[in-house]
Amino acid sequence: MRHGFIKVAAVTPKIKVADPFYNQLEISRRMHEAVGGGAKLIVFPELCLTGYTCSDLFSQELLLEGAYQALDSLIQHTEGSDALVFVGLPFEKDARLYNVAAVIQGGELLAFIPKGNIPGYGEFYEQRHFEEGNREPVYVTYGKWQVPFGMNILLEAENIPGLAIGVEICEDLWAPDPPSTSHALAGAGIIVNLSASNEYIGKDSYRNMLVLSTSARLLCGYVYASAGEGESSTDLVFGGHKMIGENGVMVSQSKRFRTDILYGDLDIKKIIGERRRRTTFCQTEKASYRRIPFKWKEVETKLSRTFDKAPFVPSDQKMREERCEGVLSIQSMGLKKRLEHTECKRGIIGISGGLDSTLALLVTVRAFDLLSIERKQIIGVTMPCFGTTDRTYKNACKLINTLGVQLKEIDIKETVELHFRDIEQDKDKEDLTYENSQARERTQVLMDMANQMSGLVIGTGDMSELALGWATYNGDHMSMYGVNAGVPKTLVRHLVAYYGDTCKEKPLRDVLYDILDTPVSPELLPPKNGDISQKTEETIGPYELHDFYLYYMLRFGFSPEKIYRIAQIAFAGIYEKETILKWMKVFYNRFFSQQFKRSCLPDGPKVGSVSLSPRGDLRMPSDASCTLWQRQLEQLK
């Protein structure tokens, strides 16, 4: 369970209706298989010891006795294992029959949890057989055990802080006020559902939506196991649909009509972290809840879940295109509002021929089109200097002209050299002053032009550069509105590519594609043989790694150790672990040391779940120490 990962399993055994002894053998077999697969929490379907479709046979004493004997055998089969097992059966209490989940572990019965919402509509007639379960637990005697019986029961892990598990059964999930809501507010981070949901066209999509929306709304893990093959087909067919969701994301899902085991890795620390971050999630102690302690042996969960190496960019093409269109719309609408409010009719933007300024210009054009202001009111300024190559210069001019924007060229070499003389800087000394003087001169030109024309300087820097502090303070760091401030570098590339793919203008598409093929560079050092000599990712590391670190650090608060672990999974075959660790150390050092630049950022739109705005998502002191993070990084191998 290191780093909070817990392997869970949803199991659909092949059963025989009204044959508890056969069912117990099959359930025991699949249970041992799931334990062998590393599962610590195992969920079986509703009433699976007897079969859900027994109908009026539920009133037969012999069937109930058979179910109890099967349960006794199953409890014995759990001896020596610390897996927490949930299995469904009918249970009689006070001459009434209840549809319950038995909770067992290590040869012990821990609780009976009854179903609260008993359907009596359509194809369901459970009300003919079963009573509605009581919420507040009472104790019942079963064999040698006295165990709590009631819906308001949580299983709490004694050695995993914050881990509690609640139970609901099938229809409970469909109800207007599902038990899972109360369970979550009482502290349950994982909800299990023992179900027997029959199939008809479209129902699987509806179940999927229920599980995902519940796990999203309650910020929890949700393990759903439904009945399948072996149930009576008199009127219904059961597909054995199994799902494992987490915070609105499907961790794993089975195909229907299979009697198999679905595994998934739930991240309890991620769940707790989301609840801690979401201040509207008010976890309150419920006096009526009974908390049953249990223990799991601490092991390192062998992870089967995958991690996308580009968490800011959807891997599915359709979703990626929708994401790109949405981001461009947010950026352009944000700028549109700022232009309207300031009554500016002109936009001033520095164009380098690189990705960031290209995206910023595309967004600016969109905003001006939305305002029905002619594009010639946008001034695209190219300012060649010591590091400018022919390729980027030509692309900058082509882009500006192709978009119908006004081109302004200002060569700043002479001005920068004069500045070097004023401050007694050796012009042949290619140090930080040499580089930053160019960036600051460009910003001064843009700001003064904006004053001349009553315009607005549009910023081009992206979120990844801001995270690393890879921006010249009061140079490209500054603008009057930063349209790219919420866009990570890995997404910038896809946004420009999407624009090229959908623009239907070959000249524009061609220049965008060539910009995409150009190495990322600030172009502040002289080129070598006409080519870019200063490649950003050779200096500070691959942006795809930095964006991965940034996402999991800020979005979920993961520790360096945990990010290092999942990064090795995400980038397997791409980067060696030594490379991942090397650039992770760079990331943390730069992130903490460069906060002072982010503390005074210009306004800019938030476009995703991660933002560095000092007025919004990241209220971080500029002098925060990185010692804790560095100490953990030094312990990694």
WONORBEL-V615798 format. One record per run of one state. SS is the DSSP state (H for helix, E for strand, C for the rest). FROM is the first residue (numbers start at 0). TO is the last residue. If there is no record, write none. Layout:
SS|FROM|TO  SS|FROM|TO
//
This chain:
C|0|0  H|1|3  E|4|10  C|11|18  H|19|35  C|36|39  E|40|42  C|43|50  H|51|58  C|59|59  H|60|76  C|77|82  E|83|92  C|93|94  E|95|104  C|105|106  E|107|113  C|114|124  H|125|127  C|128|136  E|137|141  C|142|143  E|144|148  C|149|151  E|152|156  C|157|162  E|163|168  C|169|169  H|170|173  C|174|177  H|178|184  C|185|188  E|189|194  C|195|196  E|197|197  C|198|201  H|202|217  C|218|219  E|220|225  C|226|236  E|237|237  C|238|240  E|241|245  C|246|247  E|248|252  C|253|259  E|260|266  H|267|276  C|277|288  E|289|293  C|294|315  H|316|341  C|342|345  E|346|349  C|350|353  H|354|369  C|370|373  H|374|376  E|377|381  C|382|388  H|389|401  C|402|404  E|405|408  C|409|411  H|412|422  C|423|430  H|431|452  C|453|454  E|455|458  C|459|461  H|462|467  C|468|479  E|480|481  C|482|487  H|488|501  C|502|504  H|505|515  C|516|526  E|527|527  C|528|529  E|530|530  C|531|534  H|535|539  C|540|541  H|542|555  C|556|558  H|559|569  C|570|575  H|576|592  C|593|593  H|594|597  C|598|625  H|626|634  C|635|636
//
